Amino acid sequence: MASIHRETRSGKVRYRLQFYDKDNRRRSIRLGRINKKDAEAICAKVERLVSASVSGTPLDNDTSRWVAALGDGLAEKLVRVGLISERRSATLGGFVDRYIEGRTDARPSTLANFRAVRNNLVRHFGDDRDLRSISAGDADDWQQRLVQAGYAQATIAKLVRRAKQLFRIVLRKGLVESNPFADLKAGSERNESRLEFVDRETIEQVIDAAPDAQWRLIIALARYGGIRTPSETLRLKWSDVDWEHNRFTVPSPKTERHGKAYRVVPLFAELRPYLEEAFDEAAERSEYVITRYRGSNANLRTQLLRIIRKAGVEPWARVFQNLRASRETELANQFPLHVVTGWLGNTPRVADRHYLQTLDEHFRQAVVGEGRESGATGGAMVVQKPVPQAAAYNRKDSHEESEAIENTEVMQPAAKQCDCVQSDQTPPVGLEPTTSRLTAGCSTN
């Protein structure tokens, strides 16, 4: 609770404001020769500043605008008692740099995005530009300059969203009266020109050109497991693999802050041989599935591009993300979308905006009516019987288990390029490797 006190010196009335800060220390601000009404108005605003400081909550918009419009004299007094940030932080470059330095909780990719928009804004407005001097019209000019410079729509959308986010923080700290970027239309971040479906024939050609079992597994995890590379791939441990129940647990740093630190994914039939190969070659007591490319200087994208060219294949855009997108498109043709997004760790909205693709095979099936009975609705995919998976793994399964596999019906992926047949269920129990190491404690607890 802030209070004002009337003081008389040499016959002149002055006011002093007192309050207790978040550390319960009594602090004072001399307001000088102002009238009582103005002193009471300042006292009311200071009470809100104290409340926000004690509770750790952002300022309301009215108080933020008041702080932004303060004269330097009163602002310096509020800085000295710790109620507002220093005015030197109110320059564009200075504020964003301090904000990025303070985000010790953010992932490296998030910080990289903030640095990208920081550099772009600074190139346009200048490093020492006063935040309060940037108007809504200036923000419009900045966005138009991005268009004129030939930036892709998806890139513009991402920069606009980050700029709006940064200035919302500036507003909450009371450094500006309003967010000049608030009314900008960001548009879609989906870039159709960079979405590419990587068919199975192509990816097998690339896998064959990989230098070792770990690289073959890295590629297979992205294309057949649909996991994020490198963030999830390099965190995967052998203890995460449940061979008996044909599934594995994927640590997910991207969704951890949303309360989803991991997800459980089927041990897909296409993926399992590459995982087994890497396991057979792994050193005793290896903790991580991928051990050879964990250094901070390892650039998996660059190395994958070399492998792609070695395979005689034309590199595709966003080499790892399009492998993940191709897998999600395949799975969405076979399973309900909420199941697919649960396995791949995104949401139906994100999948629709950034991953799912419409392929030529979808048009062909729509025209010829493939997978439909006369007069039926729904458009189910063609169903075939697969080649028995037990033979592929050369495991000593029982007759009953092998017969069950032979009788399993599966959905044919919609993509024309994806002719290989895949079970619509996770492989049945009983396909676990028979080596002594594989059965000695590699199940998920």
Secondary structure in CASP SS format (residue, H / E / C, confidence):
PFRMAT SS
TARGET T0000
AUTHOR 0000-0000-0000
METHOD secondary structure of the structure
MODEL  1
M C 1.00
A C 1.00
S E 1.00
I E 1.00
H E 1.00
R E 1.00
E E 1.00
T E 1.00
R E 1.00
S C 1.00
G C 1.00
K E 1.00
V E 1.00
R E 1.00
Y E 1.00
R E 1.00
L E 1.00
Q E 1.00
F E 1.00
Y E 1.00
D C 1.00
K C 1.00
D C 1.00
N C 1.00
R C 1.00
R E 1.00
R E 1.00
S E 1.00
I E 1.00
R E 1.00
L E 1.00
G E 1.00
R C 1.00
I C 1.00
N C 1.00
K H 1.00
K H 1.00
D H 1.00
A H 1.00
E H 1.00
A H 1.00
I H 1.00
C H 1.00
A H 1.00
K H 1.00
V H 1.00
E H 1.00
R H 1.00
L H 1.00
V H 1.00
S H 1.00
A H 1.00
S H 1.00
V H 1.00
S H 1.00
G C 1.00
T C 1.00
P C 1.00
L C 1.00
D C 1.00
N H 1.00
D H 1.00
T H 1.00
S H 1.00
R H 1.00
W H 1.00
V H 1.00
A H 1.00
A C 1.00
L C 1.00
G C 1.00
D H 1.00
G H 1.00
L H 1.00
A H 1.00
E H 1.00
K H 1.00
L H 1.00
V H 1.00
R H 1.00
V C 1.00
G C 1.00
L C 1.00
I C 1.00
S C 1.00
E C 1.00
R H 1.00
R H 1.00
S H 1.00
A H 1.00
T E 1.00
L H 1.00
G H 1.00
G H 1.00
F H 1.00
V H 1.00
D H 1.00
R H 1.00
Y H 1.00
I H 1.00
E H 1.00
G H 1.00
R C 1.00
T C 1.00
D C 1.00
A C 1.00
R C 1.00
P H 1.00
S H 1.00
T H 1.00
L H 1.00
A H 1.00
N H 1.00
F H 1.00
R H 1.00
A H 1.00
V H 1.00
R H 1.00
N H 1.00
N H 1.00
L H 1.00
V H 1.00
R H 1.00
H H 1.00
F H 1.00
G C 1.00
D C 1.00
D C 1.00
R C 1.00
D E 1.00
L H 1.00
R H 1.00
S H 1.00
I C 1.00
S C 1.00
A H 1.00
G H 1.00
D H 1.00
A H 1.00
D H 1.00
D H 1.00
W H 1.00
Q H 1.00
Q H 1.00
R H 1.00
L H 1.00
V H 1.00
Q H 1.00
A C 1.00
G C 1.00
Y C 1.00
A C 1.00
Q H 1.00
A H 1.00
T H 1.00
I H 1.00
A H 1.00
K H 1.00
L H 1.00
V H 1.00
R H 1.00
R H 1.00
A H 1.00
K H 1.00
Q H 1.00
L H 1.00
F H 1.00
R H 1.00
I H 1.00
V H 1.00
L H 1.00
R H 1.00
K C 1.00
G C 1.00
L C 1.00
V C 1.00
E C 1.00
S C 1.00
N C 1.00
P C 1.00
F C 1.00
A C 1.00
D C 1.00
L C 1.00
K C 1.00
A C 1.00
G C 1.00
S C 1.00
E C 1.00
R C 1.00
N C 1.00
E H 1.00
S H 1.00
R H 1.00
L C 1.00
E C 1.00
F C 1.00
V C 1.00
D C 1.00
R H 1.00
E H 1.00
T H 1.00
I H 1.00
E H 1.00
Q H 1.00
V H 1.00
I H 1.00
D H 1.00
A C 1.00
A C 1.00
P C 1.00
D C 1.00
A H 1.00
Q H 1.00
W H 1.00
R H 1.00
L H 1.00
I H 1.00
I H 1.00
A H 1.00
L H 1.00
A H 1.00
R H 1.00
Y C 1.00
G C 1.00
G C 1.00
I C 1.00
R C 1.00
T C 1.00
P C 1.00
S C 1.00
E C 1.00
T H 1.00
L H 1.00
R H 1.00
L C 1.00
K E 1.00
W H 1.00
S H 1.00
D H 1.00
V E 1.00
D E 1.00
W C 1.00
E C 1.00
H C 1.00
N C 1.00
R E 1.00
F E 1.00
T E 1.00
V E 1.00
P E 1.00
S C 1.00
P H 1.00
K H 1.00
T H 1.00
E H 1.00
R C 1.00
H C 1.00
G C 1.00
K C 1.00
A C 1.00
Y E 1.00
R E 1.00
V E 1.00
V E 1.00
P E 1.00
L C 1.00
F C 1.00
A C 1.00
E C 1.00
L C 1.00
R H 1.00
P H 1.00
Y H 1.00
L H 1.00
E H 1.00
E H 1.00
A H 1.00
F H 1.00
D H 1.00
E H 1.00
A C 1.00
A C 1.00
E C 1.00
R C 1.00
S C 1.00
E C 1.00
Y E 1.00
V C 1.00
I C 1.00
T C 1.00
R C 1.00
Y C 1.00
R C 1.00
G C 1.00
S C 1.00
N C 1.00
A C 1.00
N C 1.00
L H 1.00
R H 1.00
T H 1.00
Q H 1.00
L H 1.00
L H 1.00
R H 1.00
I H 1.00
I H 1.00
R H 1.00
K H 1.00
A C 1.00
G C 1.00
V C 1.00
E C 1.00
P C 1.00
W C 1.00
A C 1.00
R C 1.00
V H 1.00
F H 1.00
Q H 1.00
N H 1.00
L H 1.00
R H 1.00
A H 1.00
S H 1.00
R H 1.00
E H 1.00
T H 1.00
E H 1.00
L H 1.00
A H 1.00
N C 1.00
Q C 1.00
F C 1.00
P C 1.00
L H 1.00
H H 1.00
V H 1.00
V H 1.00
T H 1.00
G H 1.00
W H 1.00
L H 1.00
G C 1.00
N C 1.00
T C 1.00
P H 1.00
R H 1.00
V H 1.00
A H 1.00
D H 1.00
R H 1.00
H H 1.00
Y C 1.00
L C 1.00
Q C 1.00
T C 1.00
L C 1.00
D H 1.00
E H 1.00
H H 1.00
F H 1.00
R H 1.00
Q H 1.00
A H 1.00
V H 1.00
V H 1.00
G C 1.00
E C 1.00
G C 1.00
R C 1.00
E C 1.00
S C 1.00
G C 1.00
A C 1.00
T C 1.00
G C 1.00
G C 1.00
A C 1.00
M C 1.00
V C 1.00
V E 1.00
Q E 1.00
K C 1.00
P C 1.00
V C 1.00
P C 1.00
Q H 1.00
A H 1.00
A H 1.00
A H 1.00
Y H 1.00
N C 1.00
R C 1.00
K C 1.00
D C 1.00
S C 1.00
H H 1.00
E H 1.00
E H 1.00
S H 1.00
E H 1.00
A H 1.00
I H 1.00
E H 1.00
N C 1.00
T C 1.00
E C 1.00
V E 1.00
M E 1.00
Q C 1.00
P C 1.00
A C 1.00
A C 1.00
K C 1.00
Q C 1.00
C C 1.00
D C 1.00
C C 1.00
V C 1.00
Q C 1.00
S C 1.00
D C 1.00
Q C 1.00
T C 1.00
P C 1.00
P C 1.00
V C 1.00
G C 1.00
L C 1.00
E C 1.00
P C 1.00
T C 1.00
T C 1.00
S C 1.00
R C 1.00
L C 1.00
T C 1.00
A C 1.00
G C 1.00
C C 1.00
S C 1.00
T C 1.00
N C 1.00
END
